[in-house]
Every structure is written in structure tokens, then in C-alpha cells.
Amino acid sequence: MAPRRGVTRLAAVLLTALLPPLLADADIARTVRAASSRSRSDRSLVVAPGARPAVLAAMTLGEEGVQRVAGDDAEAAGSAAVGRKDTDGSFADASGTPLLVVTATGREAEETALALRSYLPADDVAVMPAWETLPHERLSPRADTVAQRLSVLRRLAHPEEGGAIRVLVVPVRALLAPVIAGLGELEPVQLAPGLTVGLEETARRLEAAAYTRVDMVESRGEYAVRGGILDVFPPSEPRPVRVDFFGDEIDEVSSFAVADQRTIEALGAVTATACRELVLTDTVRERAAALADAVPGAADMLEKISQGIAVEGMESLAPVLVDAMVPLLDLVGDRLTVLLEPERVRKRAEDLTATTTEFLAAAWTSAASGGTVPVDLSAAAFAHLAEARALALSSNRGWWSFTALAAGPETTRLDLSDPHTYRGELERAVADLGRLARSGRIDRTTARLDGVLGIRPVLALTRDGIRALETVRGAARARRHLIAQAVRAAGGTALSGPRRPAEPVRLAIQGDDADMLAQLETGLREAMEEAGAIVTEVLTLPVDEATSTHVGPGALGIAVAPDLRAH
């Protein structure tokens, strides 16, 4: 996995280095400065979809931050994109602004966050997912979704613990859904060797965090106690966790398999986030008990909640059980709000509010027909996008839109376009490089990189490293010369004439293209036989990760080794 991490770090550094040229454009520089100013308004910018992550990253870093991370120190660029962090998790010398990026769907939010992590440190970008359920449905959101949301809210409220979030990406569904006040203050259960917390106290805290006690842990959100051992499956972990206590002190924390309950590996610190956003505190239980008789339609749920039992769909009753429901914008701090594709975001927001209205209307229609009077849950309904916009502008957070369509003359158009993908069109790629060279936009040395597209190097891996033997034009010719070098190494005749008497050898060929591999194997066997080389075995293997990293995609390789079994 090391080569993959190296490639990722290198890619991040290279992409970060693309940011300074953006600031050479006057419109983009003004956009970055406007994002960093204290006076923010409603703005619409035409930005190509492929360029949006780079522009967002530049806005986050600011002009000074861009110049700092794109300097000569590549390591600094890959590890600290915004400058020095203070003890409270804030950035002391950051010139940019934190962002709240709004997308139409959850999938777009994940894709946007992934693209932003190519320019910014991964920990600086977070996604706040939305519930899979409607606010009024008698269904609970998934435990892992709740855990991710609570983790984000905790970092927003306490950046000193997990680091400040520079860019928060949310689907519009998460933006418009009110949130229970005070969720950022929920302290997760920390499990780490050496902590003196007590088994019974830990079990009690897990119970309060909506974990279900079972005999054997199998699913997320469950825990079990056996003697001095606590098994728990935090929603944010890939496997359940086994905690061994020695008295009141945690002795060991390890993961285990659900299938056979066997321990897999030792772990360090593990954070057990709550499984529900509605925590059954004493106040919540008292309110549930008081409402049980007044709301017959939800009497069964309220009765169980009053007893401290978490039930499916209890989140739908949150408006009448908690102190307050607040907009997400009130919890994200001083962030510039940026909508990606506002037309799609508005359409999605209209569908959400219409669905909520229909749901409430159906409940009252049922009551008019003789059913029970529904609980007033309007506080949990999706807000209108116009309300979110008004709140953002009234609190000076700003309301920006990145669109592909110019809505009016006041729209700022950034002179950026999506990058071209050649998809194997070598002639067009070479022509574009030549055109860039002639226009002076790249130098001649860079332009000669077009040779990589048509010229194939033949390399040899020796004790001293990788050595270039020759370069030839065309893939077919490169295969022939590669075979000739392999024949030469195997003791046959090759480019330089007769070689020493042949010894039995074993061959391995590498490649990712099945057709190319088949052609290479056929040509290699024929050449070895004709040259008199003694081949005992030919293995076909995929290109390993390290070779692909250093040589590039589409590589072919032949390994020649003496067959020690023949001696």
C-alpha cells in the first residue's frame, strides 16, 4: 500500500501547485478576496464543473494560503495546507475563509469532498450526511449515518478535539432539516488502554447513547457484557470492539469477528459515538411520560421512551420531546455558503418541502376521518430554501452560487473550462501539445513530452536500479525489442549475436492488458525456441503496484531467472 499512498501524496502536491496560476486571473483573484472579506452578499458565478474544486480550495486557502502551500516545500504542501494550527484547532495565519458547500444529493456531496481532498488535507474536509428517512417517518436513520453526523457536529462545537473543519459539504436535504439543539455537546465514549472508567459506568454510558444490550454482539449499535469483558460495535468502526477490563482500568482494546467472535488485532483508542440523535435523558423521559395519555397515536412509543427504551422511529417525536430544534446554519459557524448547481439544489429543495407538506396534510386528513389527532411535528419539517438563504444573508455568511448557466448580467463568469480527456486519442494529445508550444504557453522541453505518447522506453531492472536500454517508436516495435532483450538474458542469440551456452530459465511476464499479454507470450515463446534458449516455465502475472507507480499505465514486463530446480 505504500506506493499508493505515495502516489496520492504526490498527486495532492501537484494539484495544489495548480492553484497559483488561478490567481493570475483578475476575476478569480477578486473572487478569492471577496470570499475572505467580512462583507458577503448574494453572488452568482459561472464556473465549469471540473474547475469548481480548485476554485473552492483557493477560496478556502486565500491568496496567502495558496502561495504558502504551493511553495518549494512539497512536504508542507502535502501535510498542512492552510498554515499553523493553534491549540483550539483554528488556523492562526489562514487568509481564506471556511466554506459550507451545498449539493443537490448526498452522492454529489461525497464526490465533491473527494475532489477537494486533492487540494486540501483530508481532515480539513468533512461531509454532513442527511437522514435516509423523512423527519416525520416512524423510521430511524442508520446508526452509521447518525455517527457521522454527530462526529461532524462535535468537531464544529469543539474543534480542539478533532481539528477545525475548513470545508463542510452537505446535501441540501441535510441543510434544510432542523437539528436537535446541543448535539455538539454530546461527549462520545472513549475506549483506550490505560483509561480508568469502570465497566459498569461504561455500560451505563453506552446505554444512554442508545446502544442496545444483547447476549452476543452482531450489529452496529449493540453491546454485551461478559465478566470483565465488554463487547461493543460502534457505528463508525468496521468491526466490533472487545474491551478487556482489569478492575476499573481498560487493559486491552481489540477488534473481533462477528462470525466466530474471535479476536483479530489489537487497537489503540476507539471512539464510540452515540447511535441516536435523540438521547433519552431524564428530561426527555419525563416529557414522554407526560405526553403518553395526551397523544394516543404515539402512546406505545412514548411509554417505551419514558422507560428509557430506544424504539424505532422515535426521532420523529423529537420536536415535542426536546428543548429546541435549530437550523443547521446556526451550528456551522461563520461560513460562506456556496451552492453547486443552484438550479438542481432548488428543485431538490422544492421536492423535499412538498413531500413534507403532503405528509402532514395526510395525517390531518386521517384525523378528520375519525383517526387520532396527529402530533404537531412542524418544527422538524424541512425548511424552505428561501428561509435558509435569508438566514445566511442576515447573519452575513453570504450566499454564493456556482452555476453553469449565466442567470443575468450581474453574474460573474470565471474564464475556466473543464479539462480535456483524450481517452487514448494520442494524435489529438500530441497536436494539442504542439499547439501549446507554438503559442508560447509551454516551453519546448515540455512539448517534447509528446514523445512519451509515441516512444516506448525499454528498461532493465538491475542491482543498481532501473536502467534505460533503448527507446523505440511504437508499441509493436517495443514488444519486439523487449523480447530480444529477454532472449539475450536467457542465453540465446539476440541483438549482439551469439551468447554463452544457454542455461534453463524461468520466465514471468507482466501486464494488465490481456490481449497485449497474449501477444507478448506468443512472441516470447517463439523467439526463445528459435534462439535455442531453454525455458522451463512461463508465468503470467498482473503488473504489481510498485511497477505501475514508477513505469506508468500500460506497462509490459519480462522477468528472466535461472531455474534452480534444474540443477
C-alpha positions as CSV (number, residue, x, y, z in Angstrom):
1,M,0.0,0.0,0.0
2,A,3.0,2.3,0.4
3,P,3.2,3.1,-3.3
4,R,-0.4,4.0,-3.5
5,R,-0.1,6.4,-0.5
6,G,3.0,7.9,-2.2
7,V,1.1,8.5,-5.4
8,T,-1.8,10.1,-3.5
9,R,0.6,12.5,-1.7
10,L,2.3,13.3,-5.0
11,A,-1.0,14.0,-6.7
12,A,-2.1,16.2,-3.9
13,V,1.1,18.3,-4.1
14,L,0.9,18.6,-7.8
15,L,-2.8,19.7,-7.7
16,T,-2.0,22.2,-5.0
17,A,0.7,23.6,-7.3
18,L,-2.1,24.3,-9.8
19,L,-3.7,26.9,-7.6
20,P,-1.2,29.9,-8.0
21,P,-1.9,30.2,-11.8
22,L,-5.6,30.6,-11.0
23,L,-4.9,33.7,-9.0
24,A,-3.1,35.2,-12.0
25,D,-6.6,35.7,-13.5
26,A,-8.0,39.0,-12.2
27,D,-11.6,37.7,-11.8
28,I,-10.5,34.7,-9.8
29,A,-8.3,36.8,-7.6
30,R,-11.2,39.2,-6.9
31,T,-13.4,36.2,-6.2
32,V,-10.9,34.8,-3.6
33,R,-10.5,38.2,-2.0
34,A,-14.3,38.7,-1.8
35,A,-14.7,35.3,-0.1
36,S,-12.2,36.3,2.5
37,S,-13.8,39.7,3.2
38,R,-16.1,40.4,6.1
39,S,-18.9,41.8,3.9
40,R,-20.6,38.9,2.0
41,S,-23.6,39.1,-0.2
42,D,-25.6,37.1,-2.7
43,R,-23.3,36.3,-5.7
44,S,-23.6,34.0,-8.7
45,L,-20.5,32.8,-10.6
46,V,-20.3,30.7,-13.8
47,V,-17.7,28.1,-13.1
48,A,-17.0,24.9,-15.1
49,P,-17.8,21.8,-13.1
50,G,-14.3,20.4,-13.4
51,A,-12.8,23.6,-12.1
52,R,-15.0,24.1,-9.0
53,P,-12.9,22.1,-6.6
54,A,-9.8,24.2,-7.4
55,V,-11.7,27.4,-7.0
56,L,-13.3,26.3,-3.7
57,A,-9.8,25.3,-2.5
58,A,-8.4,28.7,-3.4
59,M,-11.3,30.4,-1.6
60,T,-10.6,28.3,1.5
61,L,-6.9,29.0,1.5
62,G,-7.0,32.6,0.5
63,E,-4.2,34.3,-1.6
64,E,-1.6,34.0,1.1
65,G,-2.5,30.4,1.9
66,V,-2.3,29.4,-1.8
67,Q,1.2,30.9,-2.1
68,R,2.3,29.3,1.1
69,V,1.3,25.7,0.3
70,A,2.4,25.9,-3.4
71,G,5.9,26.9,-2.4
72,D,9.1,24.9,-2.7
73,D,8.4,22.8,0.4
74,A,6.4,19.9,-1.0
75,E,6.1,18.2,2.3
76,A,4.4,21.2,3.8
77,A,2.1,21.4,0.9
78,G,1.0,17.8,1.4
79,S,0.5,17.9,5.1
80,A,-0.6,21.4,6.2
81,A,-2.5,23.2,3.5
82,V,-3.6,26.3,5.5
83,G,-0.9,27.1,7.9
84,R,-0.2,26.7,11.5
85,K,-3.0,25.3,13.8
86,D,-3.5,26.8,17.2
87,T,-4.3,24.7,20.2
88,D,-8.0,25.4,19.7
89,G,-7.9,23.9,16.2
90,S,-8.2,27.2,14.4
91,F,-5.8,28.4,11.8
92,A,-3.7,31.3,13.0
93,D,-2.4,32.6,9.7
94,A,-5.0,31.5,7.3
95,S,-6.1,34.2,4.9
96,G,-9.1,32.4,3.4
97,T,-12.5,31.5,4.8
98,P,-14.2,28.3,5.9
99,L,-16.9,27.2,3.5
100,L,-20.3,25.5,3.7
101,V,-20.8,23.8,0.3
102,V,-24.3,22.7,-0.6
103,T,-25.0,20.0,-3.2
104,A,-28.2,18.6,-4.6
105,T,-27.7,15.0,-3.5
106,G,-25.6,13.0,-1.0
107,R,-23.6,11.3,-3.7
108,E,-22.6,14.7,-5.1
109,A,-21.5,15.7,-1.6
110,E,-19.2,12.7,-1.3
111,E,-17.7,13.3,-4.8
112,T,-17.2,17.0,-4.1
113,A,-15.4,16.2,-0.8
114,L,-13.2,13.6,-2.5
115,A,-12.2,16.2,-5.2
116,L,-11.5,18.8,-2.5
117,R,-9.2,16.4,-0.7
118,S,-6.9,16.6,-3.7
119,Y,-6.1,20.2,-2.9
120,L,-6.6,20.3,0.9
121,P,-5.7,18.0,3.8
122,A,-8.3,15.2,4.1
123,D,-9.1,16.1,7.7
124,D,-10.0,19.7,6.7
125,V,-12.9,18.5,4.6
126,A,-16.0,16.8,6.1
127,V,-19.3,15.6,4.9
128,M,-22.5,16.1,6.9
129,P,-24.9,13.3,5.5
130,A,-28.6,13.6,5.6
131,W,-31.0,11.1,7.1
132,E,-32.2,8.4,4.8
133,T,-35.7,8.9,6.3
134,L,-38.2,11.8,6.4
135,P,-38.4,13.7,9.6
136,H,-41.9,12.5,10.3
137,E,-41.5,8.9,9.4
138,R,-41.7,6.3,12.1
139,L,-38.3,5.0,11.0
140,S,-34.9,5.7,12.4
141,P,-31.8,6.7,10.4
142,R,-29.0,4.3,10.1
143,A,-26.6,4.1,13.0
144,D,-23.5,4.9,10.9
145,T,-25.2,7.9,9.4
146,V,-26.0,9.2,12.9
147,A,-22.4,8.6,14.0
148,Q,-21.0,10.6,11.1
149,R,-23.4,13.4,11.7
150,L,-22.6,13.5,15.4
151,S,-18.9,13.4,14.7
152,V,-19.2,16.5,12.5
153,L,-21.3,18.4,15.0
154,R,-18.8,17.5,17.7
155,R,-15.9,18.9,15.7
156,L,-17.9,22.0,14.9
157,A,-18.6,22.6,18.6
158,H,-15.2,21.5,19.8
159,P,-12.5,22.0,17.1
160,E,-9.8,21.5,19.7
161,E,-10.6,17.8,19.8
162,G,-10.7,16.6,16.2
163,G,-9.3,19.7,14.4
164,A,-11.2,22.5,12.7
165,I,-13.3,21.7,9.6
166,R,-12.3,24.1,6.8
167,V,-14.9,22.9,4.2
168,L,-18.2,21.3,5.3
169,V,-20.0,19.7,2.4
170,V,-23.8,18.9,2.9
171,P,-26.6,17.8,0.6
172,V,-29.5,20.2,0.6
173,R,-31.6,17.7,2.5
174,A,-29.2,18.0,5.4
175,L,-29.1,21.8,5.2
176,L,-32.9,22.2,5.3
177,A,-33.6,19.6,8.1
178,P,-33.6,21.1,11.6
179,V,-31.2,19.6,14.1
180,I,-31.8,18.9,17.8
181,A,-30.1,21.7,19.8
182,G,-27.0,20.7,21.8
183,L,-25.9,17.6,19.8
184,G,-22.4,19.1,19.5
185,E,-22.1,18.8,23.3
186,L,-22.7,15.0,23.3
187,E,-19.5,13.5,24.5
188,P,-18.7,10.2,22.9
189,V,-17.5,7.2,24.9
190,Q,-13.7,6.9,24.7
191,L,-12.2,3.4,24.9
192,A,-8.4,3.2,25.2
193,P,-5.9,1.1,27.1
194,G,-4.9,2.7,30.4
195,L,-8.2,4.6,31.0
196,T,-9.8,4.2,34.4
197,V,-13.5,4.3,33.5
198,G,-15.1,1.3,35.1
199,L,-17.0,-1.5,33.3
200,E,-20.4,-0.7,34.8
201,E,-20.0,3.0,34.2
202,T,-19.0,2.4,30.6
203,A,-22.0,0.1,30.1
204,R,-24.3,2.8,31.6
205,R,-22.9,5.5,29.2
206,L,-23.4,3.2,26.2
207,E,-27.0,2.6,27.3
208,A,-27.5,6.3,27.5
209,A,-26.0,6.7,24.0
210,A,-28.8,4.4,22.6
211,Y,-26.7,1.2,22.4
212,T,-28.8,-2.0,22.8
213,R,-27.6,-4.6,25.3
214,V,-27.6,-8.1,23.8
215,D,-26.1,-11.5,24.6
216,M,-23.8,-11.5,21.6
217,V,-22.8,-8.5,19.5
218,E,-23.6,-8.9,15.8
219,S,-24.8,-5.5,14.5
220,R,-23.8,-1.9,14.9
221,G,-25.2,-0.2,18.0
222,E,-25.1,-3.3,20.2
223,Y,-23.0,-4.1,23.3
224,A,-22.6,-7.1,25.5
225,V,-21.0,-7.7,28.9
226,R,-19.4,-11.0,29.9
227,G,-17.5,-11.0,33.1
228,G,-14.7,-8.4,32.8
229,I,-15.1,-8.1,29.0
230,L,-17.2,-5.5,27.2
231,D,-18.1,-6.1,23.5
232,V,-19.4,-3.1,21.6
233,F,-20.0,-2.3,17.9
234,P,-19.5,1.5,17.4
235,P,-21.3,2.6,14.2
236,S,-18.1,4.3,12.9
237,E,-16.0,1.2,13.2
238,P,-15.7,-1.6,10.5
239,R,-15.6,-4.3,13.1
240,P,-16.9,-4.7,16.7
241,V,-14.5,-4.0,19.5
242,R,-13.6,-6.1,22.6
243,V,-12.6,-4.2,25.7
244,D,-10.8,-6.2,28.4
245,F,-11.0,-4.6,31.9
246,F,-8.6,-5.2,34.8
247,G,-10.6,-3.9,37.7
248,D,-11.8,-0.4,36.6
249,E,-8.9,0.0,34.2
250,I,-9.1,-0.8,30.5
251,D,-6.3,-3.4,29.9
252,E,-6.7,-4.0,26.2
253,V,-8.8,-2.9,23.2
254,S,-9.1,-5.2,20.1
255,S,-11.3,-5.9,17.2
256,F,-13.1,-9.2,16.7
257,A,-15.0,-11.1,14.0
258,V,-18.8,-11.3,14.1
259,A,-18.9,-14.7,12.6
260,D,-16.8,-16.6,15.1
261,Q,-16.3,-13.9,17.8
262,R,-12.5,-14.4,17.6
263,T,-10.1,-11.6,18.3
264,I,-8.5,-10.1,15.2
265,E,-6.0,-7.4,16.2
266,A,-5.1,-5.0,19.0
267,L,-6.3,-1.4,18.6
268,G,-5.5,1.9,20.1
269,A,-8.1,4.4,21.1
270,V,-11.7,3.8,19.9
271,T,-14.5,6.3,20.0
272,A,-18.0,5.0,20.5
273,T,-20.3,7.7,19.1
274,A,-24.0,7.7,20.0
275,C,-26.3,5.7,17.8
276,R,-29.3,8.1,18.1
277,E,-29.6,11.8,17.8
278,L,-32.5,11.7,20.3
279,V,-30.8,10.9,23.6
280,L,-33.1,9.6,26.3
281,T,-32.2,12.0,29.1
282,D,-34.2,12.3,32.2
283,T,-35.9,15.4,30.8
284,V,-36.9,13.5,27.6
285,R,-38.3,10.6,29.5
286,E,-40.4,12.9,31.7
287,R,-41.9,14.6,28.7
288,A,-42.6,11.3,27.0
289,A,-44.4,10.1,30.2
290,A,-46.5,13.3,30.3
291,L,-47.5,13.1,26.6
292,A,-48.4,9.4,26.6
293,D,-52.0,9.9,27.5
294,A,-52.4,13.2,25.6
295,V,-51.2,11.7,22.3
296,P,-52.9,8.3,21.9
297,G,-51.5,7.9,18.4
298,A,-48.0,7.6,19.7
299,A,-48.8,6.2,23.2
300,D,-46.8,2.9,22.7
301,M,-43.7,4.7,21.6
302,L,-43.9,7.4,24.3
303,E,-44.4,4.7,27.0
304,K,-41.2,2.9,26.0
305,I,-39.3,6.2,25.7
306,S,-40.4,7.1,29.2
307,Q,-38.9,3.9,30.4
308,G,-35.5,4.7,28.7
309,I,-36.0,2.2,25.9
310,A,-34.9,3.3,22.4
311,V,-37.6,2.4,19.8
312,E,-37.6,2.5,16.1
313,G,-38.8,5.9,14.7
314,M,-38.6,7.8,18.0
315,E,-36.7,10.6,16.2
316,S,-40.0,11.6,14.6
317,L,-41.2,12.7,18.1
318,A,-38.1,14.9,18.7
319,P,-39.9,18.3,18.3
320,V,-42.2,17.5,21.3
321,L,-39.5,15.9,23.5
322,V,-36.5,18.2,23.2
323,D,-36.0,21.8,24.2
324,A,-35.5,23.2,20.7
325,M,-34.8,22.3,17.0
326,V,-32.4,24.7,15.3
327,P,-31.3,25.2,11.6
328,L,-28.0,23.7,10.6
329,L,-26.7,27.1,9.7
330,D,-26.8,28.1,13.3
331,L,-24.3,25.3,14.1
332,V,-21.7,25.7,11.4
333,G,-20.2,29.0,12.5
334,D,-19.1,31.8,10.3
335,R,-19.0,30.0,6.9
336,L,-19.6,31.3,3.4
337,T,-22.4,29.3,1.9
338,V,-21.7,28.1,-1.7
339,L,-24.4,26.2,-3.7
340,L,-23.2,24.0,-6.5
341,E,-25.7,23.9,-9.4
342,P,-28.3,26.1,-7.7
343,E,-31.0,25.1,-10.2
344,R,-30.7,21.4,-9.1
345,V,-30.5,22.4,-5.5
346,R,-33.6,24.5,-5.7
347,K,-35.5,21.7,-7.5
348,R,-34.5,19.2,-4.9
349,A,-35.5,21.6,-2.1
350,E,-38.9,22.1,-3.6
351,D,-39.5,18.4,-3.8
352,L,-38.5,17.9,-0.1
353,T,-40.8,20.7,1.2
354,A,-43.7,19.4,-1.0
355,T,-43.2,15.9,0.4
356,T,-43.3,17.2,4.0
357,T,-46.4,19.2,3.3
358,E,-48.2,16.2,1.8
359,F,-47.2,14.0,4.8
360,L,-48.7,16.5,7.3
361,A,-51.8,17.0,5.2
362,A,-52.4,13.2,5.0
363,A,-52.1,13.0,8.8
364,W,-54.8,15.6,9.3
365,T,-57.0,14.1,6.7
366,S,-56.8,10.8,8.6
367,A,-57.7,12.6,11.8
368,A,-60.7,14.3,10.1
369,S,-61.9,10.8,9.1
370,G,-62.1,9.6,12.6
371,G,-58.4,8.8,13.3
372,T,-56.3,10.1,16.1
373,V,-55.2,13.7,16.2
374,P,-51.6,13.8,14.9
375,V,-48.7,15.2,17.0
376,D,-47.6,18.7,16.0
377,L,-44.3,18.0,14.4
378,S,-44.0,21.0,12.2
379,A,-40.8,22.1,14.0
380,A,-39.0,19.1,12.3
381,A,-40.3,19.8,8.8
382,F,-37.9,20.7,6.0
383,A,-37.3,24.5,5.8
384,H,-37.7,26.4,2.6
385,L,-34.5,27.2,0.7
386,A,-35.5,30.8,0.7
387,E,-35.5,30.7,4.5
388,A,-32.0,29.3,4.6
389,R,-30.9,32.0,2.1
390,A,-32.4,34.8,4.2
391,L,-30.7,33.4,7.4
392,A,-27.3,33.2,5.6
393,L,-27.6,36.8,4.3
394,S,-29.0,38.2,7.6
395,S,-26.1,36.7,9.5
396,N,-23.5,38.0,7.0
397,R,-22.5,34.4,6.0
398,G,-23.1,35.1,2.3
399,W,-24.9,33.1,-0.3
400,W,-22.9,32.2,-3.4
401,S,-23.8,30.0,-6.3
402,F,-21.6,28.1,-8.7
403,T,-23.5,27.5,-11.9
404,A,-23.0,26.5,-15.4
405,L,-25.7,29.0,-16.7
406,A,-25.5,32.7,-16.6
407,A,-28.7,33.9,-14.8
408,G,-28.2,37.6,-15.6
409,P,-25.7,40.3,-16.5
410,E,-24.6,40.6,-12.8
411,T,-23.3,37.0,-13.0
412,T,-19.5,36.8,-12.8
413,R,-18.0,34.4,-15.4
414,L,-14.7,32.8,-14.5
415,D,-12.7,32.0,-17.6
416,L,-12.2,28.3,-16.8
417,S,-13.1,25.2,-18.7
418,D,-13.3,21.5,-17.9
419,P,-10.1,19.6,-18.6
420,H,-10.0,17.6,-21.7
421,T,-9.7,13.8,-21.5
422,Y,-8.1,12.2,-24.5
423,R,-9.1,8.6,-23.8
424,G,-6.4,7.1,-26.0
425,E,-6.6,9.7,-28.7
426,L,-2.8,10.1,-29.0
427,E,-2.8,12.1,-32.2
428,R,-5.1,14.8,-30.6
429,A,-2.9,14.9,-27.5
430,V,0.3,15.4,-29.5
431,A,-1.4,18.0,-31.6
432,D,-2.5,19.9,-28.5
433,L,0.9,19.9,-27.0
434,G,2.4,21.2,-30.2
435,R,-0.2,24.0,-30.4
436,L,0.6,25.0,-26.8
437,A,4.3,25.1,-27.6
438,R,3.8,27.2,-30.7
439,S,1.7,29.7,-28.8
440,G,4.3,30.0,-26.0
441,R,2.1,28.7,-23.3
442,I,4.5,25.8,-22.6
443,D,8.2,25.5,-23.4
444,R,9.7,23.2,-26.0
445,T,11.1,20.8,-23.4
446,T,7.6,20.3,-22.0
447,A,6.2,20.0,-25.5
448,R,8.6,17.1,-26.3
449,L,6.7,15.1,-23.7
450,D,4.6,14.1,-26.6
451,G,7.4,11.6,-27.3
452,V,6.2,9.7,-24.3
453,L,3.0,9.1,-26.2
454,G,4.7,7.6,-29.2
455,I,8.1,6.5,-27.9
456,R,8.4,3.4,-25.7
457,P,11.5,3.0,-23.5
458,V,12.9,-0.5,-22.9
459,L,14.0,-0.6,-19.3
460,A,16.1,-3.1,-17.3
461,L,15.9,-3.6,-13.6
462,T,19.4,-4.4,-12.3
463,R,21.2,-4.4,-8.9
464,D,21.9,-0.7,-9.5
465,G,18.3,0.2,-10.2
466,I,16.3,0.9,-13.3
467,R,18.4,1.5,-16.4
468,A,17.1,2.5,-19.9
469,L,18.4,0.2,-22.5
470,E,16.9,1.9,-25.6
471,T,13.9,3.8,-26.8
472,V,11.8,2.7,-29.8
473,R,8.8,4.2,-31.5
474,G,5.5,2.3,-31.4
475,A,4.1,-0.4,-29.1
476,A,4.6,-3.3,-31.5
477,R,8.3,-2.5,-32.1
478,A,8.8,-2.0,-28.3
479,R,7.4,-5.5,-27.7
480,R,9.9,-7.0,-30.3
481,H,12.8,-5.2,-28.7
482,L,11.7,-6.3,-25.2
483,I,11.5,-9.9,-26.3
484,A,15.0,-9.6,-27.9
485,Q,16.5,-8.3,-24.6
486,A,14.8,-11.2,-22.7
487,V,16.2,-13.7,-25.2
488,R,19.6,-12.2,-24.7
489,A,19.3,-12.5,-20.9
490,A,18.2,-16.1,-21.3
491,G,21.3,-17.1,-23.1
492,G,20.0,-17.2,-26.6
493,T,21.1,-15.1,-29.6
494,A,19.9,-11.6,-29.8
495,L,20.8,-8.1,-30.9
496,S,24.6,-8.5,-30.3
497,G,25.0,-12.0,-31.7
498,P,25.7,-15.4,-30.1
499,R,25.7,-15.6,-26.3
500,R,27.1,-18.1,-23.7
501,P,25.7,-21.6,-23.6
502,A,22.1,-21.5,-22.5
503,E,21.1,-22.5,-19.0
504,P,17.5,-23.5,-18.0
505,V,15.5,-20.3,-17.1
506,R,12.1,-19.5,-15.8
507,L,10.1,-16.5,-17.3
508,A,7.5,-14.2,-15.9
509,I,5.6,-11.7,-18.0
510,Q,3.6,-8.8,-16.5
511,G,0.8,-6.7,-18.0
512,D,-2.7,-5.5,-17.4
513,D,-4.0,-5.8,-21.0
514,A,-5.0,-9.4,-21.7
515,D,-4.6,-9.1,-25.5
516,M,-1.2,-7.5,-25.2
517,L,-0.1,-10.1,-22.7
518,A,-1.2,-12.9,-25.1
519,Q,0.7,-11.4,-28.0
520,L,3.8,-10.9,-25.8
521,E,3.7,-14.5,-24.6
522,T,3.3,-16.0,-28.1
523,G,6.1,-13.9,-29.5
524,L,8.3,-14.6,-26.5
525,R,7.9,-18.4,-26.7
526,E,8.6,-18.4,-30.5
527,A,11.7,-16.2,-30.1
528,M,13.1,-18.3,-27.2
529,E,12.6,-21.6,-29.2
530,E,14.2,-20.1,-32.3
531,A,17.2,-18.8,-30.3
532,G,17.8,-22.1,-28.5
533,A,17.1,-20.8,-25.0
534,I,15.9,-23.4,-22.5
535,V,12.7,-22.3,-20.9
536,T,11.2,-24.5,-18.2
537,E,8.2,-22.3,-17.2
538,V,6.4,-19.1,-18.2
539,L,4.2,-17.3,-15.6
540,T,1.7,-14.6,-16.5
541,L,1.2,-12.0,-13.8
542,P,-0.6,-8.6,-13.5
543,V,1.6,-5.6,-13.1
544,D,2.4,-5.0,-9.5
545,E,1.6,-1.7,-7.7
546,A,5.2,-0.6,-7.4
547,T,5.9,-1.2,-11.1
548,S,2.8,0.6,-12.2
549,T,3.7,3.6,-9.9
550,H,7.2,4.0,-11.4
551,V,6.6,3.0,-15.0
552,G,3.1,4.1,-15.6
553,P,-0.1,2.5,-17.0
554,G,0.1,0.1,-20.0
555,A,3.5,-1.3,-18.9
556,L,4.7,-4.7,-20.1
557,G,7.5,-6.6,-18.4
558,I,9.5,-9.8,-18.7
559,A,11.5,-11.3,-15.8
560,V,14.2,-13.9,-16.6
561,A,15.5,-16.0,-13.7
562,P,17.6,-19.2,-13.6
563,D,15.7,-22.4,-12.9
564,L,17.5,-23.6,-9.8
565,R,15.3,-26.8,-9.8
566,A,17.1,-28.0,-12.9
567,H,20.5,-28.2,-11.2
